[in-house]
Amino acid sequence: MKKIFLSIFLLASIQLTKAQIGAQNAFEFLRMPVSTRAIAMGGLMPAFTNQDLSLAIATPSLLDKNYDRNFTVNQEIMFAGILHGQTAYAKYYAPWQTTFVGNIQYLNYGNFKRTDETGVNEGHFGAQEMALQAGFGRSLNKLFSYGANAKFIYANYDDLYSTAVAADLSVSYKDTAKKVVMTFQIVNVGASCC
């Protein structure tokens, strides 16, 4: 009886195991935090309203006139020479009472040695991902604000290319008297183009 149970268990577990997990979604680098505060909080994107543009990019409803002419550069150097970062600039446009932001986020995996199945060196190739983003944030009234980002995403792995478009939408509730900030957001909704 024990042998039958063990045999059934082993056969069932074969379907449950995988040698490699691999990527579950395309363009996973968009989920990586670029703000040093978000990285320090384990990847969480807090709803701060203190003119940290790298946080406000991820939550566009937090953009307001206090971000006018704010510029940020973040660079993370990871193991094996992988580079991840962003550059962003925000500008408040008074006639529309709206703050606009432009952003470039990237992940560069570096260069890899290309070999054939026998190990013969055939040169090198690179791999990188990049997102160009434009967004806005605007106050609806004293307590509520809203914002959106549009993204063009590009990835290159050796001779393989992929592009996509995506958007972020967010609504925030800010009560400065009670020191309460809450945000609802939808992030990276989009589709691959090719």
N, C-alpha and C positions, 0 to 999 in steps of 0.2 A: 504494500500500500504506500509506503514511504517513497519507493522508487517511482511509482506512478505520479504521485503528487509532485515530486522533485522534477520529473520530466515535463509535466504540464507547466510548472512554474518557469522552468528554463526556456521552454518554447514561447511562452507568453512574454517573457522579459526581452526576448530578441527584438520584438516589435517596438519596445519602449526605449531601447538604447540607440544612440547615434554616436558615430565616431567623432563628428565635429558638429557644433551647433550652427556656425555660420551666421550671416546677417539675416535677421527676420524682416527687415524693412530696408528700402532704399534710402540713401542720404541720411544715415544715422548720425552723421556729424552735426546736423542741425539741432540735435538734442543735447549736445555737449555745451555746458555753460562756458561763457567766455568772461564773465565778470569774476574778479577775484573773490568777491563776497559770496557769490553763488557757488564757486568751487569750494570755498571754505565751509559752506553749509551742506556739502555733499551733493551738490547739483540742484538744490532747491532754488527757485527764483522768488525771493521775498518781494513783497509789495511795498518797497520803500519809496518815499517821496523826498529824497534829499539830494537831487541833482546828480545822481550817479547814472550817467547816460548809458553805460554798459548794461545796467539793470532795466532801464526804461525801454531799451530797444526790444527786449524780450516781452515787455508788457506795454504796448504802445498807448494804452489809455492813461498811463502815468505821465506822458509827455505834457508839459505845460510851458508857459512863457518863461519860467525860471531856467529852462534848458537852452535859451537863446544863445547862439554862438558857442555851444559846448562841443568840445572835441575830445575824443578818447581813442587810445591805442592800447590794445591788450595783446600780449604775446606769451604763449605758453610753450616752453621747450620740453618735450617729453622724451622718454627713453628712445634709443635707436635713431635719434635725430629727427623725430616727427615734430612738426611745427603746427600749432593751432593758434588762431587769433582772430582779431577783428580790428577794423578801423571805422569810426563813425563820426558824423557831424550832424548837429541839430540847429535849426533856425526857426525862430518864431516870426510868423507873418501876421502883423497886427490887423490889417484890414479884414482878414478872415478869422482872426482870433484862434489860430491854429499853429501848432508846432510841427514842422516837417523834419524828417530824419533820413539820412542816407547811410548805408552801412555795407561793408564788405566783410564777410566771414569766410575763413579758409581753413583747410586741413591739408597739409603737405606731408605725404608719407615718405618722401625722399626718393632716392634712386636704388634700384635693385639690379642684381646681376642676372642676366638672361643666360640660361644654359639649356642644352637639349637633354634628352632622357639619359644620355651617357655622361653628363657633366661637362661637356665641352662648352667653353665660354663663347657666347654669341653676342656679347655686348651688354648694354644696360637699358633699362626703361624706368620711367617714373610713374607716380600715381598721386593724384591730388583731387580735392573737391573744393568747390567755391560757391558762395551764394551772394548775389547782389540784391540788396534789399532797399526799398523805399517805403516810408510809412508816415503816418501823421497821428497826432493826439489832439483832442479838443474837449473843452469843458461843455457839458450840457447845461448845468446849473452849478450852484455852489457845492453840491454834494456829489454829483455824478459826472463822469467823464467817459469818453469812448475813444477808441483808436483802432488802427488797422495797419498791417504791413503787407506788402506784395513782394514776392521773392522770385528771382530767376536763379535756378540752381544748375550747376554744371559739374560733371565728374569725368575724369580721365584716368583710365588704368591701362597703361601701355597703348595698344591700338584700339581700345574700346572706349567709346564716349557715350555719355548719357546726359540729357537735359530734362528739366522739370520746372513747373511753376507751382508756387504754394502761397498761402496767405495765413496771417494771424489776425484774429479779431479779439478785442477785449473791451470790457466795461468795468469801471472801477467806482467804488463808493469811498469817498474821502471825507471824514468828519474830523477836522483838525482840533476842534474844541474837545472832543472826546478821545482824540488820538487813536482813531480807528481807520484802517485802510483795508478794504476787501476788494478782490478782483475775481471776475469770472472771465476766462479766456479759452479760446479754441486756437490750437497751435498747429502749424505745418499741414494745413488741409490743402491738398493739391493733387496733381497728377503728373506722371512722367510723359514727356513729349516724344522722346525717341531714345 
